[in-house]
Amino acid sequence: MRNQTKLIMQPYANWEEYLTPAPLSIAILGELVFISSSTDFSINKNPPKNGYKFIKYPDSFRACLMQVCNTGWWAFNEAHKSMDQIRLHTAQVPDYMKTAVKILKIH
């Protein structure tokens, strides 16, 4: 059964490929914030035809960058909370299994 489960889960076993871009992205954003602290400029010189969909302050690169950083923080925080909830729920599985076995033995 373990071998079958291992074969089934093999495509999903490369989590490091999904997780490694996050610290790199945070480091790059930090470098950009540091670089942009000296001078500010507008990204609104050649705007898209329909305008920006998500950028609130296109007249300030720093404001746009901080908007991206804050949105990234929110996303990582939500992911962290969700992963913690998964950890808490999966920690209860052994107790649930023991209870299920006890119930099955009684009946």
SERO-4910 file (N, C-alpha, C, O; in steps of 0.05 Angstrom, whole numbers):
BEGIN
 pado doro    nc1    nc2    nc3   cac1   cac2   cac3    cc1    cc2    cc3    oc1    oc2    oc3
  Met    A     16    -24      0      0      0      0     17     25      0     11     45    -14
  Arg    A     39     25     16     57     48     16     69     53    -11     72     76    -20
  Asn    A     77     32    -25     89     35    -52     69     47    -72     76     63    -88
  Gln    A     44     38    -70     23     48    -87     19     78    -82     17     94   -100
  Thr    A     17     85    -56     13    113    -49     37    130    -58     33    152    -68
  Lys    A     61    119    -55     85    133    -64     84    138    -94     90    160   -104
  Leu    A     75    118   -110     73    122   -139     52    142   -146     55    158   -164
  Ile    A     29    141   -132      7    160   -137     16    188   -131      9    207   -146
  Met    A     30    192   -109     37    219   -100     63    230   -112     70    253   -107
  Gln    A     77    214   -127    103    222   -139    101    248   -155    119    265   -151
  Pro    A     81    253   -171     80    278   -186     77    303   -168     84    325   -175
  Tyr    A     67    299   -143     63    321   -125     86    323   -104     83    339    -85
  Ala    A    107    307   -107    128    306    -87    149    327    -90    168    329    -74
  Asn    A    148    344   -111    169    363   -116    160    391   -107    160    411   -122
  Trp    A    153    393    -81    143    418    -70    164    440    -70    158    464    -71
  Glu    A    190    432    -69    211    453    -68    210    470    -94    218    493    -93
  Glu    A    201    458   -116    199    474   -141    178    496   -138    180    517   -150
  Tyr    A    157    491   -122    136    510   -119    143    530    -97    133    553    -98
  Leu    A    159    523    -78    165    540    -55    190    558    -59    191    579    -47
  Thr    A    209    550    -75    234    565    -78    230    593    -91    245    611    -83
  Pro    A    211    597   -109    208    624   -120    199    645    -99    205    669   -103
  Ala    A    186    637    -78    176    657    -59    198    673    -45    197    697    -46
  Pro    A    218    660    -33    239    677    -21    254    694    -41    262    716    -34
  Leu    A    258    684    -65    272    699    -85    255    724    -93    266    746    -96
  Ser    A    229    720    -95    211    743   -102    212    764    -80    213    788    -85
  Ile    A    212    755    -55    213    774    -32    239    789    -32    240    813    -27
  Ala    A    261    775    -38    287    788    -39    288    809    -61    299    831    -57
  Ile    A    277    802    -84    277    821   -107    261    845   -100    269    868   -106
  Leu    A    237    841    -88    221    864    -81    235    882    -60    234    906    -62
  Gly    A    249    870    -41    265    885    -22    286    902    -35    290    925    -28
  Glu    A    300    890    -54    321    905    -69    308    928    -85    320    950    -85
  Leu    A    285    923    -97    272    945   -112    263    967    -93    266    991   -100
  Val    A    253    961    -70    245    981    -51    270    997    -43    268   1022    -41
  Phe    A    292    984    -38    317    998    -30    326   1017    -53    333   1040    -48
  Ile    A    325   1007    -77    334   1023   -100    315   1047   -104    324   1069   -110
  Ser    A    290   1042   -101    270   1064   -107    269   1084    -84    255   1104    -87
  Ser    A    283   1080    -62    281   1099    -40    295   1125    -47    290   1146    -34
  Ser    A    312   1125    -66    327   1150    -73    312   1168    -92    310   1192    -87
  Thr    A    301   1157   -113    286   1173   -132    260   1160   -139    257   1135   -139
  Asp    A    240   1176   -145    214   1166   -152    207   1176   -180    217   1197   -188
  Phe    A    192   1161   -195    184   1169   -222    156   1158   -228    146   1140   -214
  Ser    A    145   1167   -249    118   1159   -257    120   1136   -277    137   1136   -294
  Ile    A    102   1117   -274    100   1095   -294     76   1101   -312     68   1084   -328
  Asn    A     65   1125   -310     41   1132   -325     48   1147   -351     30   1160   -363
  Lys    A     73   1146   -361     80   1160   -385     68   1147   -410     60   1160   -429
  Asn    A     68   1120   -411     56   1105   -433     36   1085   -421     42   1061   -421
  Pro    A     13   1094   -411     -5   1075   -398    -19   1057   -419    -20   1064   -442
  Pro    A    -29   1035   -410    -44   1017   -428    -69   1032   -438    -79   1051   -426
  Lys    A    -80   1022   -460   -104   1035   -472   -127   1037   -453   -140   1058   -451
  Asn    A   -132   1016   -438   -155   1016   -420   -147   1024   -391   -163   1022   -373
  Gly    A   -123   1034   -388   -113   1041   -361   -103   1017   -346   -105    994   -355
  Tyr    A    -93   1022   -323    -83   1001   -306   -106    988   -291   -124   1002   -280
  Lys    A   -107    961   -290   -128    947   -277   -124    946   -246   -144    948   -231
  Phe    A   -100    943   -237    -95    938   -209    -79    960   -196    -80    963   -171
  Ile    A    -64    975   -210    -47    996   -199    -64   1020   -191    -79   1030   -207
  Lys    A    -61   1028   -166    -77   1051   -156    -64   1078   -161    -78   1098   -166
  Tyr    A    -38   1079   -159    -23   1105   -160     -1   1103   -181     22   1102   -174
  Pro    A     -9   1104   -207     12   1101   -228     31   1126   -230     50   1124   -245
  Asp    A     25   1147   -216     43   1170   -218     67   1167   -200     85   1184   -200
  Ser    A     68   1146   -184     91   1142   -166     99   1113   -167     84   1095   -159
  Phe    A    124   1108   -177    134   1081   -177    136   1069   -149    130   1046   -145
  Arg    A    144   1085   -130    147   1076   -102    120   1067    -91    118   1047    -78
  Ala    A     99   1083    -96     72   1075    -87     63   1049   -100     51   1032    -87
  Cys    A     68   1046   -126     61   1021   -140     76    998   -128     65    976   -123
  Leu    A    102   1002   -123    118    981   -111    109    973    -84    108    949    -77
  Met    A    102    993    -67     92    987    -41     65    973    -42     59    956    -25
  Gln    A     49    980    -62     23    966    -66     28    937    -72     15    919    -61
  Val    A     48    931    -89     54    903    -96     65    889    -72     58    866    -67
  Cys    A     83    902    -56     94    890    -32     72    883    -12     72    862      0
  Asn    A     54    902     -8     32    897     11     14    875      2      4    859     18
  Thr    A      8    874    -23     -9    853    -34      5    826    -32     -7    805    -25
  Gly    A     31    826    -37     47    801    -33     47    792     -4     44    768      1
  Trp    A     51    811     14     50    804     43     23    791     50     22    771     64
  Trp    A      1    803     40    -25    793     46    -28    764     36    -39    747     49
  Ala    A    -18    759     11    -20    733     -1     -4    712     15    -13    690     21
  Phe    A     21    719     23     37    701     38     26    696     66     27    674     76
  Asn    A     14    717     78      2    714    104    -23    695    102    -26    678    120
  Glu    A    -39    698     82    -62    680     78    -52    651     74    -64    633     85
  Ala    A    -31    648     58    -20    621     54    -10    609     80    -14    585     85
  His    A      4    625     96     14    616    121     -8    607    140     -6    586    153
  Lys    A    -29    624    142    -51    616    159    -65    591    149    -73    574    165
  Ser    A    -68    588    123    -81    564    112    -64    539    117    -75    518    124
  Met    A    -37    542    114    -20    519    119    -21    511    149    -20    488    156
  Asp    A    -23    531    166    -26    525    195    -52    511    201    -52    492    217
  Gln    A    -73    519    188    -99    505    192    -97    476    182   -108    458    195
  Ile    A    -84    472    160    -80    444    150    -64    428    170    -71    405    175
  Arg    A    -43    440    181    -27    426    201    -44    418    226    -42    396    236
  Leu    A    -60    437    235    -77    432    258    -98    410    253   -102    392    270
  His    A   -110    411    229   -130    390    222   -117    363    218   -128    343    227
  Thr    A    -94    362    205    -82    336    200    -70    324    226    -67    300    228
  Ala    A    -64    341    245    -54    331    271    -76    315    286    -70    299    303
  Gln    A   -101    321    279   -124    307    292   -131    280    279   -146    265    291
  Val    A   -120    275    256   -127    250    241   -121    225    257   -138    207    258
  Pro    A    -98    222    270    -93    198    285   -114    192    307   -122    169    311
  Asp    A   -122    213    321   -143    209    341   -170    201    328   -184    184    338
  Tyr    A   -176    213    305   -200    205    291   -199    176    282   -219    162    283
  Met    A   -176    168    273   -172    140    264   -175    121    288   -188    100    285
  Lys    A   -164    128    311   -167    111    335   -196    109    343   -206     87    350
  Thr    A   -210    131    342   -239    131    349   -254    114    329   -272     98    336
  Ala    A   -248    116    303   -262    100    283   -257     71    287   -275     55    284
  Val    A   -233     63    293   -226     35    298   -241     24    322   -252      2    322
  Lys    A   -242     40    343   -257     32    367   -287     28    361   -299      8    370
  Ile    A   -298     46    345   -327     44    338   -331     19    321   -350      4    325
  Leu    A   -313     13    302   -316    -10    285   -312    -36    301   -326    -56    295
  Lys    A   -295    -36    321   -292    -60    337   -316    -66    354   -323    -89    359
  Ile    A   -330    -45    363   -354    -48    380   -377    -60    363   -392    -77    372
  His    A   -379    -50    339   -401    -60    322   -392    -82    306   -407    -94    290
***
